Amino acid sequence: MKHGLIYITAIICGLAACLTACTDSQDEVPSAEAKLVKVSLNLEAQPMETMAENTYSRSTVPMAPELENPMRSLAVIQFDSEGNMMQVNGNSYFHYIDLTSGGSSVGQTTTQLDVDLFALNDTRVCVIANVDEQRVQELLRHDTENRNKLWSEFRLSTIEIPYILTDETGDKTRVGHVEEIFMYGQYEGDINEQGMAVSGTHSKQLSIVMARIISRMEMYIRLGEGVTVPDGYKIYLGFTGIEKSAYLVPGVANYLAEYVHNHVVLPPSKRTDLIKGNGTTGTTFYFYLAPHLVLQEHKERVTRFIIWCVPNNVSAENLVIVEDADPIPSPYYNHAEILMCNDPLGENPNVEGSFWLNRNSLYHVNITLTYDNGTRATRTQGDGEYVINLKELIN
């Protein structure tokens, strides 16, 4: 299966300026020598590009560029070497920058702005994009103890993904998309009083890579030669094992032996007309899913793409049931499943990350519906190639 990483890059360079450090009883500046320095924050958003070169028609579309690419807001947070959150903005522990000019703009793909950060050794600067200010405050607070989180706690924070789960607007192409794409990036190291990143005896501009906290699924489906969807039947597409929330900070696998799993129901969507209409030319369907960390011993939790072909009197609500709080395909209807992970064929099942769905990644899958015996991808067919017997799906 092909997938690629797409990044948004932030370049931070320094301007000299010194201010008195602020303290409070809960989050203290590590020493009286710590100084705030003015830094110029330069950010550039790179548009998402598909990794596959295909010539088939696209009857459905990915999210519009103004939704997928821009940064509409930024939150900048800093931790010291002991993991304490720093008071970088007057009485506030984060800078919040609105890039939409009061709502008159969809956001920016490039911007430059100044923020204050502490000149410290072994510090962490964290940047969150496209999360509203109230939610940022919630991410930073330890609710039960009524204090700011330490770095060891913040790095385990999760954020709920705003999925579009219904087609109430009449636009079926939006089902499986998200209302907003969040991004996260961080710098770990030293910052000197000139606002520069320090490496040994050298200093340089401080660079941060911002990655989307989402994965994009491109599911290309075509009918084989002479294959038709039977009259009186319809095709539904859907997913199971979709994470409701995502870890904000990457690398959580280094800190946890067991990951949070809280799966959401994405109702199957009817796509018969598009599949029939484009026939052998094929159609690409786009979905956006949270990254998903799955251990080998719990591979039943992996994200799965599901295809059904059912009579017209069967509704979407009949196709998925909730068992032990986890949505799964109903056993009463035939269906085909494709694992959406880094090793869908189980060639390296014991390697960490084999069953993960990575953040900031594009997964492209080619599916052909035939009347032949269904097979999964082999090396001769190419990665991400699947052949499914439509007759085996008919209920």
C-alpha positions in Angstrom: 0.0 0.0 0.0 1.4 3.4 -1.0 1.5 6.2 1.4 3.5 9.3 1.8 4.1 12.0 4.4 3.1 15.6 3.7 4.4 18.3 6.0 3.9 21.9 6.9 7.2 23.6 7.8 7.7 26.3 10.3 11.0 28.3 10.5 11.6 30.3 13.6 14.5 32.9 13.7 15.4 35.2 16.5 15.5 38.9 17.2 17.2 40.2 20.4 15.1 41.6 23.2 15.1 40.9 27.0 12.2 41.1 29.4 11.8 40.1 33.0 10.7 36.6 33.5 7.3 36.0 35.1 6.5 33.4 37.8 3.6 32.0 39.7 3.2 29.5 42.5 2.5 26.6 40.2 4.7 27.0 37.2 7.9 28.8 38.1 10.7 30.0 35.8 13.7 27.7 36.5 16.0 30.5 37.4 16.2 34.3 37.8 18.6 34.3 34.8 16.0 33.1 32.3 15.0 35.8 29.9 12.3 36.3 27.4 13.6 37.0 23.9 11.7 38.1 20.8 11.6 35.6 18.0 10.3 36.0 14.5 8.1 33.0 13.5 8.0 32.3 9.8 5.7 29.6 8.6 5.0 28.1 5.2 2.2 25.6 4.5 2.8 23.2 1.7 -0.3 21.9 -0.2 -1.1 18.2 0.1 -0.1 16.2 -3.0 -1.2 12.8 -4.0 1.5 10.2 -4.3 -0.1 8.2 -7.1 -0.3 9.3 -10.8 -3.6 8.0 -12.1 -5.6 8.8 -15.2 -9.1 7.8 -14.0 -11.8 10.3 -13.5 -12.5 11.8 -10.1 -16.2 12.0 -9.4 -15.6 12.8 -5.8 -13.1 15.2 -4.5 -10.8 15.7 -1.5 -11.3 18.5 0.9 -10.9 21.9 -0.8 -7.4 23.4 -0.6 -8.6 26.2 1.6 -9.7 23.6 4.2 -6.8 21.2 3.8 -3.8 23.4 3.6 -4.0 26.8 5.5 -3.1 27.5 9.0 -6.0 29.5 10.6 -4.6 29.8 14.1 -1.5 29.0 16.1 -0.8 28.3 19.7 2.8 28.4 20.9 3.8 26.8 24.2 7.1 26.3 25.9 8.4 23.9 28.6 11.7 24.1 30.5 14.2 21.3 31.1 12.2 20.1 34.2 9.0 19.8 32.1 7.3 23.0 33.6 5.1 25.0 31.3 6.5 28.6 30.9 4.5 31.8 31.3 5.5 33.2 27.9 2.7 35.7 27.3 2.1 38.0 30.3 -0.3 36.1 32.5 -0.8 33.4 29.9 1.1 30.2 29.2 0.7 30.3 25.5 0.6 32.7 22.6 -2.5 32.5 20.5 -2.5 34.0 17.0 -5.5 34.2 14.7 -4.4 34.1 11.1 -7.9 34.6 9.6 -7.9 38.5 10.0 -11.0 38.4 12.2 -12.8 35.8 10.0 -12.4 37.7 6.7 -9.8 35.2 5.4 -9.7 31.4 5.1 -6.2 31.4 6.6 -2.6 31.6 5.5 -0.2 29.3 3.8 2.8 31.6 4.7 3.1 34.1 7.5 5.6 35.9 9.7 5.0 37.1 13.3 6.9 37.8 16.5 6.4 35.9 19.8 8.3 35.9 23.1 10.0 32.8 24.3 12.5 32.1 27.1 16.2 31.6 26.3 16.8 28.3 27.9 18.8 25.1 27.6 17.0 21.8 27.0 13.7 23.5 26.3 10.7 22.4 24.3 8.7 24.7 22.0 5.3 23.3 20.9 3.1 24.7 18.2 -0.5 23.7 17.6 -2.4 24.9 14.5 -6.2 25.2 13.8 -7.3 24.4 17.4 -9.6 27.1 19.0 -8.3 29.0 22.0 -10.7 27.4 24.5 -9.7 23.9 23.4 -6.0 24.9 23.7 -6.6 26.0 27.3 -8.3 22.6 28.0 -5.3 20.8 26.5 -2.9 22.6 28.8 -4.8 22.2 32.1 -4.8 19.2 34.5 -8.5 19.2 35.4 -8.5 17.1 38.5 -5.5 19.0 40.1 -6.4 22.5 38.7 -3.0 23.3 37.4 -1.1 23.4 34.2 0.2 20.1 32.8 3.8 19.1 33.0 5.5 18.0 29.8 5.1 14.4 30.8 1.4 14.9 31.0 1.0 17.1 28.0 2.7 14.7 25.7 -0.1 12.1 26.4 -2.9 14.6 25.5 -5.6 13.6 23.0 -7.8 15.7 20.8 -11.1 14.8 19.4 -11.3 14.7 15.6 -14.4 16.7 14.2 -15.6 14.1 11.7 -18.5 14.8 9.3 -20.7 11.8 10.0 -23.9 12.6 8.1 -25.0 14.1 4.8 -27.6 16.4 6.3 -26.5 19.1 3.8 -27.2 16.8 0.9 -23.5 16.7 -0.1 -22.6 13.0 0.3 -19.0 13.7 -0.7 -18.4 15.3 2.6 -19.3 12.2 4.7 -16.0 10.9 6.0 -14.3 14.3 5.8 -13.5 16.5 8.8 -14.5 20.0 9.8 -10.9 21.0 10.6 -7.5 19.5 10.2 -5.3 20.0 13.3 -1.5 20.2 13.1 1.3 19.9 15.6 5.1 20.4 15.7 7.8 21.0 18.2 11.4 21.9 18.8 13.6 20.3 21.5 17.0 21.8 22.3 18.6 25.1 23.4 17.6 28.6 22.6 20.1 31.4 23.2 19.5 35.1 24.0 19.5 35.9 20.4 16.5 33.6 19.9 18.5 31.1 17.9 18.7 27.3 18.2 22.0 26.1 19.6 23.8 22.9 18.5 27.3 22.6 20.0 29.2 25.8 19.2 26.9 26.7 16.3 23.6 28.6 16.3 21.0 28.6 13.6 17.5 29.4 12.8 15.0 27.4 14.9 13.0 25.0 12.6 9.8 23.2 13.4 8.0 20.7 11.2 4.2 20.9 11.5 2.4 17.6 10.6 -1.3 17.1 10.2 -3.0 15.0 12.9 -5.0 13.2 10.2 -4.5 10.6 7.5 -6.1 10.8 4.0 -7.6 7.7 2.4 -7.9 7.6 -1.4 -10.0 4.6 -2.3 -10.1 4.0 -6.0 -12.9 1.6 -7.1 -13.6 0.4 -10.6 -15.7 -2.4 -12.2 -13.9 -5.1 -14.1 -14.7 -5.7 -17.7 -18.3 -6.9 -18.1 -19.1 -6.5 -14.4 -22.3 -4.7 -13.4 -24.0 -4.0 -10.1 -27.2 -6.1 -10.1 -30.5 -4.3 -10.4 -32.2 -3.9 -7.0 -28.8 -3.8 -5.2 -26.7 -0.9 -3.9 -23.1 -0.6 -2.8 -22.1 0.9 0.6 -18.7 2.0 1.6 -17.5 2.5 5.2 -14.8 2.0 7.8 -14.6 0.4 11.2 -11.9 0.9 13.8 -11.9 4.7 13.4 -10.4 6.6 16.3 -12.6 9.3 17.8 -9.5 11.1 19.2 -5.9 11.3 18.3 -2.7 11.8 20.4 -1.6 15.4 20.0 2.1 14.8 20.3 3.8 12.1 18.1 5.9 9.4 19.8 3.4 8.3 22.4 4.5 4.7 21.7 7.7 5.5 23.6 5.8 6.3 26.8 2.8 4.0 26.9 2.4 0.2 26.8 -1.3 0.4 26.1 -2.9 3.0 23.9 -6.3 4.7 24.2 -8.9 3.2 21.8 -12.3 5.0 21.5 -13.8 4.1 18.2 -16.5 6.2 16.5 -19.2 5.0 14.1 -18.9 6.4 10.6 -22.2 5.4 9.0 -21.8 3.5 5.7 -22.4 5.7 2.7 -24.3 4.7 -0.4 -22.0 5.1 -3.5 -23.8 2.9 -6.1 -24.5 5.6 -8.7 -20.8 6.8 -8.8 -19.4 3.3 -9.1 -21.9 2.2 -11.8 -21.6 5.5 -13.6 -17.9 5.4 -14.0 -17.6 1.7 -14.5 -14.2 0.5 -15.7 -12.9 4.1 -15.6 -13.2 4.1 -11.8 -13.9 6.6 -9.1 -11.7 7.8 -6.2 -13.5 8.3 -2.9 -11.7 10.4 -0.2 -11.9 10.0 3.5 -10.0 11.5 6.4 -9.3 9.4 9.5 -7.4 9.9 12.8 -4.0 8.2 13.2 -4.4 4.8 14.9 -1.8 3.0 17.0 -2.5 -0.7 17.2 -0.4 -3.3 19.0 0.2 -6.7 17.2 -1.6 -8.6 20.0 -4.7 -6.4 19.4 -4.7 -6.3 15.6 -8.5 -6.9 15.7 -8.7 -3.1 16.4 -7.0 -2.1 13.2 -8.9 0.4 10.9 -10.7 -1.5 8.1 -12.3 -0.4 4.9 -15.6 -2.2 4.3 -17.6 -2.8 1.0 -21.2 -4.1 1.0 -23.5 -5.0 -1.9 -27.0 -5.3 -0.4 -30.7 -5.2 -1.6 -32.3 -1.7 -1.9 -34.4 -2.4 1.2 -31.4 -2.6 3.5 -30.4 0.7 5.2 -27.0 1.8 6.4 -28.1 1.4 10.0 -28.4 -2.4 9.4 -24.8 -2.8 8.3 -22.9 -1.9 11.5 -23.5 -3.0 15.0 -21.8 -2.1 18.3 -20.2 -5.0 20.2 -18.3 -4.4 23.4 -18.5 -0.6 22.7 -16.7 -1.2 19.3 -18.5 -0.7 15.9 -18.1 -3.8 13.7 -19.8 -5.0 10.5 -23.0 -6.9 11.1 -22.5 -10.6 10.7 -25.9 -10.8 8.8 -24.6 -9.2 5.6 -21.7 -10.2 3.4 -18.9 -7.7 3.1 -15.3 -7.4 2.1 -12.6 -5.9 4.4 -9.3 -4.2 3.6 -6.9 -3.4 6.4 -5.9 0.3 6.5 -2.4 0.2 8.0 1.3 0.1 7.2 1.4 -3.6 6.7 -2.1 -4.7 5.4 -0.9 -8.1 4.1 0.8 -9.0 7.4 4.2 -9.5 5.8 5.9 -8.0 8.9 3.3 -8.4 11.6 5.7 -8.3 14.5 7.3 -5.0 13.6 6.1 -2.1 15.7 3.8 0.0 13.7 2.7 -2.7 11.3 -0.9 -2.1 12.1 -0.7 1.6 12.6 -2.4 4.3 10.6 0.1 7.1 10.5 -0.6 10.8 11.0 0.0 13.2 8.1 0.0 10.3 5.6 -1.8 9.5 2.4 -2.9 6.0 1.8 -4.0 5.1 -1.8 -5.8 1.8 -2.5 -6.9 0.4 -5.9 -9.9 -1.9 -5.8 -11.4 -3.8 -8.8 -14.8 -5.5 -8.5 -14.9 -8.6 -10.7 -16.8 -11.9 -11.1 -13.5 -13.8 -10.4 -12.3 -15.3 -7.1 -11.3 -12.4 -4.9 -7.6 -12.0 -4.0 -5.6 -9.6 -2.0 -2.6 -7.8 -3.3 0.6 -9.7 -4.2 3.9 -8.3 -5.2 3.2 -9.0 -8.8 -0.1 -7.1 -8.7 1.6 -4.2 -6.9 1.2 -2.7 -3.4 -2.3 -1.4 -2.6 -4.0 -3.5 -5.3 -7.1 -5.5 -4.4 -9.5 -7.7 -6.5 -12.9 -8.5 -4.9 -15.5 -10.9 -6.2 -18.7 -8.9 -6.4 -20.8 -12.1 -6.5 -19.4 -13.0 -3.0 -20.7 -9.6 -1.7 -24.3 -10.0 -2.9 -26.6 -10.8 0.0 
